[in-house]
Amino acid sequence: MIVGMPYRPFTDQNCSIAAALAVVGERWTLLVMREVLLGRRRFADIRDELGVAPNILSDRLQTLVEQRLLERRRYGKHPEALEYLPTQKGTDINPVLIALMQWGDCHAAPNGPPRVHVHTACGHDANPDLHCTYCGEKLGPRELKLRPGPGANDAQRAEPLLPANPPLTTGVAPTPAATKPRAVSGTSEP
C-alpha cells in the first residue's frame, strides 16, 4: 500500500480516463457502485458486504450522489431510512465494472472467477466482448488505436493514431481466451 501519496487533481489533463478517475477512482467507490448495481441499496447492507468503515462509506455515497451516479431516497419514516438508487449515469458505469472483473478473473483470481456473468435473456454464462460499431467484428486489445475526438485539444489533434507501435508484452501469462483449444475439424491434417 502506498502511504502519504499527495492528491493531485487531473484538471490539467484533457483525458476522459483522468476525468472519470476524478469521480470514481478512489479505492472504495467502484466497489460501492458494484454493490448498488447488485441490488444492495441500503447503507448497512453495503457496509456489511464491503466491510468498509462507516465514515468512508458515508463519504463515498455522498460523492456518488453529488456526482449524480446515485440518488438518495427515503424508504421509511425514520430519518436514517435511506436507500441509494443508481441513476442512468450510475448504471453506465457497469461496462467499466465488467471490464475490471474480466481483468481480475484473468490476472488476479488463481482459483477461477468468483462470479460469472449470466445473460438474462437465455440464462447462459456470458463473456461480454467489445465489438466494432461499424463492422461488428470482435475487438482484441491490440486491435484498437486512438484518434483525436471532437473534444481534443490542439496538441492531441497534432498526434497520429496512438499507439504508433503495438504495445509489447513480455513475461505475461496468456489470457484464457488465448489458451482456449481451437475447434478441430472432422478431417485429418495432411
N, C-alpha and C positions, 0 to 999 in steps of 0.2 A: 504494500500500500504506500502511496506517495503522500507524505505529510508535509504541510507547510507550503504547498504549491499555491502561489498567489493567483487569484481570479483575474483573468484578463478578458475583457469583453471582445467579441468578434466584430465590433461595429466597423472596423476599418477594412473588413473583407467583403467583397461583393460575391458571396457564395451562399447558395441555398442550404448546403450542409451546415455551414457555420451558423446561419440564421436559425436552422432547425435545432441545432445543439444548444443555442442560447435559450431555447424553450424547453427541450426535453432531454438535454444532455447530462443532467445531474443524475447521480447513481441510482436513486430510487424512483425517478419519475416514470421511466418506461415500465418498471415493474408495477407501479400503481396503475398505470393505464392498462396493462395486461389484466390485472385483477378486475378492474371495472368492466373491461370488454368481455371477460369471462362470466360476468354477472354478479360479482361481489361489489355491491354498491354502497354499503354502509361502512362507516369509519371502523367500527370494531371488527367487522369481517375482514376488511383489508389489512388492518393492523395484525390480527391474529394469523392470517395467511402468510404475511410477509415477515413478521417478527420485527417490524420497524418501530423505533421509538415514537411515541405519540406526538411529540413536538415536531419531529422530522416529517411525519405523515401529514400533520396539520399544515405545515409549511408547503409541502408538495401539492396537496389538494388545493390550497389557496392559490398557488401559482397556476395550476391547471384550470381553475375557474377563471382567474384573471386573464389567462391567455385564450379562454373560450374553447378549451378542449373538453371541459366538463361543465355541467350545470348542476348547481346545488339546489335540491328540492326538499321541502319538509314532507315527511310521510306520516306524521302523527302530531298530537297536540303538545308534546313535550318539546321545549326549545332545542334540545340536542337531538331530536329525531330527524336527522338529515340523511339524505342519500345523494349519491353523485351519479349523474347520468351522462353518458357520452354525447357530445354534440356531433354534428357532421364532421367538423374539424377533428374531433377526437377519434371518431370512427375511421377517419382517413389515415390514422397512424398504424392501422392494422397491417398493411403490407410491410412496414418497417419492422414490426414485431415478428412477422413471418420470416422475413429475411434474416433477422438476428437469430431466430430459433433454428433455421436451417443451417446457418453457420455454426451455431453451438452444437447442434446434433452431429455435425460432421467433424468438428475440431475440438469439442470440449465435453463430449458425452461418451466416455470409453465403454460404457455398458449398453450403449444404444440410446435412441431418443426417449426421454422421459414421457413425452406425449406425442401423439401423432395426429395430424390434421385429417379430418373426415369430411368428404364432400356431402353437404346436406341433401342435395338433390338425389344422389344414388346410394348414399350410405357407405361408400367405399373409401379406403385410405386415399389421401390426395397429397401430391407433392407440387405445390404451386410453382410455376416457372415464369420467367419473363419471355414475352413474345414480341416480335416486331409488329407495330401497329399497321404497317403498310403491307407486308407480305405474309405475316402470320408465322414466320419461322421462329422456332425456339432459339433463344439467345444464350450463349455461354458468356462467362466473364471476360473472355478475350475477344469477343465479337462486338464489343461496344467501344465507341470513341465519343468524345465530347466536342461539340462545335459551339461557337458563340450563340447565345439565345437572345431574345428580344430585350432582356434586362442587362445584357453585357455592357461593361464599360469600354472605353477606348483601348486599354491595354488588352482586355480579353478579346476584343474584336480583331486585334492585330495578331493573335496567336493562331497557329494552324490547328487542325484536328488533334486532339490530345487523347491518349498519349501518342506521341510521334512514333515511338517504337513500342512494340508489345512488351508488357511487363515480364520480367524474368522471374521464374520461380525456381528456387533451389532448396533442396532439403525439406520439401514439404510433402507430406503424405498425400496420395491421391484422394480425391473426393469419392464418396460412394458411387456417384454416377459414373466416374471414370473406371471404377473397378467392377461394374456390373457385367456379367457374362453376356457376350453377344449372342444373338439368335443364330442357331445353326440350321442351315437348310437341309432338306432331305437328301441332297446329293453328296457324294463323297468328293473330297478335294482331288484335283489332278495329280 
